[in-house]
Amino acid sequence: MELDGLERAPPSMDVMNEEDKTLQCHCQFPSISKPRISNNDNPTTTSVHELLECPVCTNSMYPPIHQCPNGHTLCSSCKTKVDNRCPTCRQELGDIRCLALEKIAESLKLACKFCTFGCSEILPYYSKLKHESACYFRPYTCPYAGSDCPIDGEIPFLVSHLRDDHKVDMHSGCTFNHRYVKANPCEVENAIWMLTVFHCFDQYFCLHFEAFQLGMAPVYMVFLRFMGDETDARNYSYSLEVGGNGRKLTWEGNPRSIRDNHKKVRDSHDGLIIHRNMALFFSGGERKELKLRIMGRIWKEQNKQ
């Protein structure tokens, strides 16, 4: 693949002490005559879950849960955003904790919010948030580099999205050979390219090529990401080779999961790094034009299932 004229990338729970207990009052829970019921919920659990929803941000509330003198509750994050006034009745907020609601939350067990994606975990309320942040079944975010794409979903959907919306090249096979051409490489100090998605071993892999400053030195970096979870990514390895004028650089490692965004991979230097001077040496000629050929291979580790 020849690429000419590359685009520049867009730039615990608090513990109550004795003094706190003097500030408590009983929560005044509103009655709920028609709770929302799903196939997996019973009326009581659903109603309590609604009570635990912050009226400001609509997220689930975790200790400390605050309340106004009239019993209206809100989460600690939103308490700092409402100018010390209850968003429901405009009463002045003090430092009143709703211990009754916190205690009720402690007794709840709820399904992971990614149950529709296949997660069957039933979790204590206070463990649910931590589990969901690392749930194996949580959807993946779009791995396209160079933009903050808000799309997320399962892998087949993201592959179609990359092809149709980001116009990323699709390639079947476990070997590749790319040629990067840039007439004025010194003008490119910070750029990101994602040129190819590879399909092999019934999996998908994304190839990235970036230009950035490593300290004071301009460098290029090539790396591969696996479209799946980190545990599955360890079942595969890849190699990269770049060279010219009788010299070459090689790299071998495991692809990183797309759970790690491209900036995290780049900042960890987990890939083939080529200093610009070396890249221009590989390019030959008067070392003013970048002509970089990168070859690679993906394989599945034999001792992994």
C-alpha positions in Angstrom: 0.0 0.0 0.0 1.3 3.4 -0.9 0.2 6.4 1.1 1.1 9.8 -0.1 0.1 13.0 1.6 -0.9 11.7 5.0 -3.2 13.7 7.2 -2.2 15.2 10.5 -4.1 13.9 13.5 -6.4 16.1 15.6 -4.4 17.0 18.2 -14.7 3.8 49.0 -16.9 4.1 50.7 -16.7 6.7 53.5 -16.7 5.4 57.1 -19.1 7.2 59.5 -17.6 8.5 62.7 -19.4 9.5 65.9 -19.7 13.2 64.9 -21.4 12.2 61.6 -24.2 10.4 63.5 -25.5 13.7 64.9 -26.2 14.9 61.4 -28.5 12.1 60.4 -32.2 12.2 59.8 -34.6 9.6 58.4 -34.9 9.5 54.7 -38.3 10.4 53.4 -38.8 7.9 50.5 -41.5 8.8 48.0 -44.1 6.2 47.4 -43.9 4.4 44.0 -47.3 3.1 43.0 -46.3 1.8 39.6 -42.7 0.5 39.6 -41.1 -0.3 36.3 -40.8 -4.0 35.9 -38.5 -5.9 33.5 -38.5 -9.6 32.8 -35.5 -10.0 35.2 -36.6 -7.7 38.0 -39.2 -7.9 40.7 -41.2 -4.8 41.8 -39.3 -4.3 45.1 -35.8 -4.4 43.6 -36.7 -2.2 40.7 -38.4 0.4 43.0 -35.4 0.6 45.3 -33.1 0.8 42.3 -35.0 3.9 41.2 -34.6 5.4 44.6 -30.9 5.0 44.3 -30.8 7.0 41.1 -29.4 10.5 41.5 -32.0 13.0 40.3 -29.2 15.2 38.9 -26.9 12.9 36.9 -29.3 9.9 36.9 -26.4 7.6 37.8 -26.6 5.1 40.7 -25.7 6.7 44.0 -22.9 5.3 46.2 -21.9 6.4 49.7 -21.8 9.0 50.8 -25.5 9.6 49.7 -26.6 13.1 50.8 -30.1 14.4 51.5 -31.7 17.8 52.2 -33.8 18.5 55.3 -36.9 17.4 53.3 -35.4 14.0 52.5 -34.5 14.5 48.9 -31.3 12.6 48.0 -28.4 13.2 45.6 -25.0 11.8 45.1 -21.8 13.3 46.5 -20.5 14.3 43.1 -23.6 16.3 42.3 -23.7 17.9 45.7 -20.7 19.9 44.8 -22.3 21.1 41.6 -25.6 22.5 42.8 -24.4 25.5 44.9 -25.4 23.8 48.1 -29.1 23.9 47.2 -31.4 20.8 46.9 -32.2 20.5 43.1 -35.7 19.3 44.0 -37.0 21.8 46.7 -34.2 24.4 46.7 -33.6 23.9 50.5 -30.1 24.6 51.6 -28.0 21.4 51.8 -26.1 20.6 54.9 -23.9 17.6 55.6 -26.7 15.1 56.2 -26.1 11.5 55.2 -29.0 9.2 54.2 -27.8 6.2 56.1 -31.0 4.3 55.6 -30.7 4.4 51.8 -27.0 3.4 52.0 -28.0 0.4 54.2 -30.7 -0.7 51.8 -28.2 -0.4 48.9 -25.8 -2.7 50.8 -28.4 -5.4 50.9 -29.2 -5.4 47.1 -27.9 -7.8 44.5 -28.3 -6.8 40.9 -27.5 -8.1 37.5 -24.6 -6.7 35.5 -25.8 -4.0 33.1 -24.1 -6.0 30.3 -26.3 -9.0 30.8 -27.8 -8.5 27.3 -24.2 -9.0 26.0 -23.9 -12.3 27.8 -22.8 -11.6 31.4 -24.6 -13.7 33.9 -23.1 -12.2 37.1 -25.4 -11.2 40.0 -23.5 -8.7 42.2 -23.8 -6.8 45.5 -24.8 -3.2 44.8 -21.4 -1.8 46.0 -19.4 -4.3 43.8 -21.5 -3.8 40.7 -19.7 -0.6 39.5 -16.2 -2.1 39.8 -17.3 -5.2 38.0 -18.8 -3.4 35.1 -15.7 -1.3 34.6 -13.8 -4.4 33.8 -16.6 -6.8 32.7 -15.5 -9.2 29.9 -18.8 -8.6 28.1 -18.7 -4.8 28.1 -18.8 -3.4 24.5 -15.7 -2.3 22.8 -15.1 1.3 21.8 -14.2 2.1 18.2 -10.4 1.5 17.8 -10.0 4.1 15.0 -7.0 6.2 15.7 -6.8 10.0 15.2 -10.3 10.8 16.3 -12.5 10.5 19.4 -15.1 8.3 17.8 -18.1 7.8 20.2 -19.2 4.5 18.6 -19.1 1.3 20.6 -20.4 -2.2 20.2 -19.4 -5.8 19.5 -16.5 -6.7 17.2 -18.5 -7.6 14.0 -20.3 -4.3 14.2 -17.1 -2.4 14.8 -15.4 -4.1 11.8 -18.3 -2.9 9.6 -18.1 0.5 11.1 -14.4 0.8 10.4 -14.8 -0.3 6.8 -17.9 1.8 6.0 -17.5 4.9 8.1 -13.7 5.3 8.5 -12.8 3.7 5.1 -10.2 1.5 6.7 -8.7 -1.1 4.3 -9.7 -4.7 5.0 -7.2 -7.5 4.4 -7.5 -11.3 4.7 -4.3 -13.1 5.6 -1.7 -13.2 8.3 1.2 -11.5 6.5 1.5 -7.9 5.3 3.8 -5.6 3.4 3.2 -1.8 3.6 5.0 1.0 2.0 4.8 4.5 3.5 5.8 7.4 1.3 6.1 11.0 2.4 7.8 13.8 0.4 8.5 16.1 3.4 8.7 13.9 6.5 10.2 16.7 8.6 6.8 18.6 8.3 5.0 15.7 10.1 5.8 15.9 13.8 2.6 14.3 15.2 0.4 12.1 13.1 -1.6 8.9 13.4 -2.6 6.5 10.7 -4.7 3.3 10.9 -4.5 1.8 7.5 -5.5 -1.8 7.7 -7.7 -4.3 9.5 -6.5 -7.9 9.1 -8.7 -11.0 9.3 -7.0 -14.2 10.2 -7.5 -17.1 12.5 -11.2 -16.0 12.7 -10.0 -12.8 14.5 -9.4 -9.2 13.6 -6.3 -7.1 14.1 -5.6 -3.4 13.5 -2.3 -2.1 12.2 -1.2 1.4 13.4 1.6 3.7 12.2 2.3 6.9 14.2 4.7 9.8 14.1 5.5 11.6 17.4 8.3 13.1 19.5 10.1 10.8 21.8 11.9 13.3 24.1 13.5 15.6 21.6 13.8 12.9 18.8 11.2 12.5 16.1 10.2 8.9 15.7 7.8 6.6 13.9 6.1 3.7 15.6 4.3 0.6 14.2 2.2 -1.7 16.3 -0.7 -4.1 16.1 -3.9 -4.2 18.2 -6.2 -7.2 18.7 -9.9 -6.7 18.3 -10.9 -8.5 21.4 -10.1 -8.9 25.1 -6.6 -8.8 26.6 -6.8 -12.5 27.7 -7.5 -13.6 24.1 -4.8 -11.2 22.7 -2.1 -13.2 24.5 -2.9 -16.2 22.3 -1.4 -14.4 19.3 2.0 -13.0 18.4 3.3 -10.8 15.5 6.5 -9.7 14.0 7.5 -6.5 12.2 10.5 -5.8 10.0 11.7 -2.6 8.4 15.0 -1.9 6.7 17.1 -0.8 3.7 20.7 -0.3 2.6 21.6 -3.7 4.0 20.3 -3.0 7.5 17.0 -3.9 9.2 15.1 -3.5 12.5 12.8 -6.2 13.8 10.1 -6.4 16.5 8.2 -9.3 18.0 5.5 -9.4 20.6 1.9 -9.9 21.5 -0.8 -7.5 20.0 -2.4 -5.2 22.5 -6.2 -5.5 23.0 -8.3 -2.6 21.8 -9.3 -2.2 25.4 -6.1 -0.2 25.5 -6.5 2.9 23.3 -3.8 3.7 20.8 -2.4 6.5 23.0 -1.8 4.1 25.9 0.0 1.7 23.5 2.1 4.4 22.0 3.1 5.9 25.4 4.2 2.5 26.6 6.4 2.2 23.5 5.0 -1.3 23.0 5.9 -1.7 19.3 8.6 -1.1 16.6 10.1 2.4 17.1 12.1 3.8 14.2 14.0 7.1 14.7 13.4 9.5 11.8 17.1 9.6 10.9 17.2 5.8 10.7 14.0 5.8 8.6 15.5 8.2 6.2 18.6 6.1 6.0 16.5 3.1 5.1 14.7 5.2 2.5 18.0 5.8 0.6 18.7 8.6 -1.9 19.4 12.0 -0.3 17.5 11.1 2.9 15.0 13.8 2.3 12.0 11.6 1.3 10.5 8.9 3.4 10.1 5.6 1.6 9.6 3.1 4.4 8.6 -0.5 3.7 7.2 -2.5 6.7 6.6 -6.2 6.6 4.9 -8.3 9.2 3.4 -11.6 10.1 0.7 -12.7 12.7 0.6 -16.2 14.1 -1.2 -18.1 16.8 0.8 -19.5 19.7 0.8 -23.4 19.5 0.7 -23.9 23.2 -2.3 -21.6 23.6 -5.9 -22.7 23.2 
